Amino acid sequence: MDEREKIRILVEELNAASEAYYGGRDEIMSNFEWDAKFDELQSLEDLTGYILPDSPTRRVSDAEEQTGGQKEPHEYPALSLAKTKKVEDLQKWAGSLPIWLSWKLDGLTLVITYDNGSLTKILTRGNGTVGTNITYMKDVIRGFPKKIDYKGHLVVRGEATISYTDFEAINDASDDVDEKFANPRNLASGTLALDAKNLDKVAERRLCFNAFTLVHTDEELVSWGARMDLLDKMGFTTVERELTDAAGLPDVIVRWTEKVESGKMDIPVDGLVITYDDTDYASTGSVTGHHATRAGYAFKWQDSSAVSTLDHVEWSCAASAITPVAVFEPVKLEGTTVSRASLVNISEMERLGIGENGKTKLQIIKANKIIPKCVAVISKEGTFTIPDKCPVCGADTAVTESRSGTRTLKCLNSKCPAKDLKKFARFVGRDGMDIDGLSIETLRDFVNEHFISDFADIFRLSEHLERIETMDGYGKKSADNLVKAIERSRRTHPVKLIVALCIPLIGADAAKRMISACGWEGFCARLEAGTGFEDIDGIGAERSGAVISWYADESNRLVFEKLMQELDVEKVAPKAAAGGSCAGKVFVITGDVAVFRNRDEFRAYVESQGGKVTGSVSKKTDYLVNNDLSSVSSKNLKAAELGIPVISEEDFISRFGRP
């Protein structure tokens, strides 16, 4: 094969991998493999001078442009940066000028424009000169203000990212094989490809904008650092940065690299970037291919790899997907010892060529210096075995194929505890029981160890303390801390408990409304009676029905009853609604009602509007409600004696309203 043919093949392979990676589809090549092929292509191009028009060394991928917005030209071209793996290249580029070092975030570039203090446009980078307008996502992406205290024209460029924590939570909780993503960057790309009809899904994925440069301001502000400080003051989430020079650069890079290797960074990064502080000088550079020569210089780490022997494949169930994890002889990588790496799904195992346990040699890296990843099989014998039983519940399994052709193992038991992983995560989350130390990854492990099958089991984890202390990521201290956190959470507010129960359509707002109107005991009484909550302002028939239907399900009721044996719920009383139509008024309701469904619903409405309902007429009574105004009942006679108005239900509604 001649050099030109090799270049053509490399360009095709790299472009296909980029389109999958940037388009939010299944990953077909690891970053490790892509970098190796890219370096080989660049060397061949330098050697021969033969460069194809669509070479990835000369173009910016625009695969992420499959969104619901319209394409528009960029006011200022969003060009890519030249990259190197050599610190001396960065030093030479810096020269004698002050430079800023920041993270090269692993997400998608967005450009946000403001005019007269208001956000007017959000564009994706696209091909660098033309992007896609996704301004319709402005309310569901975090990290930037909708309004700023600046009346001129402002253009900000930044990276939209999804944290590793959110990525794991979203992937583990998804029951749809087609919604499984290879990495946070892949998920961010798929999220930005959603249209305006799916903004709820965008919001759920917690996409965050991280400003990395102020492209334009009407002010005379030359310093890049001062520009970034201005963005901080305006309320943007900005990229971490440090001022240095060519001489200090090696030490700074070592320190920043150690931050990544510590494993404590939650935001995905795939390198570092240096930028001149003098933005006037930076703007004088030329454009080579799609690289602005003075706009910045990217540094990518040399990936170190190790070869290990596969000990076994562990199958871990989350949602309905059963994920294979390679467990291998421990190896040292990037300063830490690793012995496990996700194999993602059956398709990835087949692509790699995983063989039998003990007879397969794996090449392992730490992707972006954080996530252990198997990038190749060095040698193997035989092939892997797909389990026919779920590791959690023992039910039958089946291999399913997604629309994109990805083969995944699934549990066929609809009641498998692993399918409740998303519910368990919500139960222990900050808005729910707020239990520190129970991440979705930890919950998944505990479910697979058969420690957790319902909510109440979480409060009995101390029974498994000895085993927990020996699990990866745990020790005696962390296990003890977990038990303490669980014990602290036993005393809880009813609003947090209702949120934690994962009742469909019921979030914190609905929970607050119900507890405010009924109190905890009133809430439980209505559950038992099945009388509903639609009389409460802001609840309505649909939400009320969701609560009653949830409790009517025997399995949910049993879970609730078991949980109540573990908790001490605060006895919160109904709260008078300040400023409600009945505020400060005392009512007695007697006889049949015609408009309200029953007197309980009538009472609940009065209480929701700040009023009080009593059982007997007294001097404190403001109104007696009785549809039979001519009645000679004892209550009517008492009201007449005390001069208390007797009104009908219709009179009440005309004065105080109805739900």
Secondary structure, 3 states (H helix, E strand, C coil): CCHHHHHHHHHHHHHHHHHHHHCCCCCCCCHHHHHHHHHHHHHHHHHHCCCCCCCCCCCCCCHHHCCCCCEEECCCCCCECEEECCHHHHHHHHCCCCEEEEEEECCEEEEEEEECCEEEEEEECCCCCEEEECHHHCCCCECCCCECCCCCEEEEEEEEECCHHHHHHHHHHCCCHHHCCCCHHHHHHHHHCCCHHHHHHHHHCCCEEEEEEEEEECCCCCEHHHHHHHHHHHCCCECCEEEECCCCHHHHHHHHHHHHHCCCCCCCEEEEEEEECEHHHHCCCCEECCEECCCCEEECCCCCEEEEEEEEEEEEEECCEEEEEEEEEEEEECCEEEEEEECCCHHHHHHHCCCCCCCCEEEEEEECCCEEEEEEEEECCCCCCCCCECCCCCCEEEEEECCCCCEEEEECCCCCHHHHHHHHHHHHCCCCCCCCCCCHHHHHHHHHCCCCCCHHHHHHHHHHHHHHHHCCCCCHHHHHHHHHHHHHHCEECHHHHHHHCCCCCCCHHHHHHHHHHHHHHHHHHHHHHCCCCCCCCCCHHHHHHHHHHHHHCHHHHHHHHHHHCCCEECCCCCCCCCCCCCCCCEEEECCCCCCCCCHHHHHHHHHHCCCEEECCCCCCCCEEECCCCCCCCHHHHHHHHHCCCEECHHHHHHHHCCC
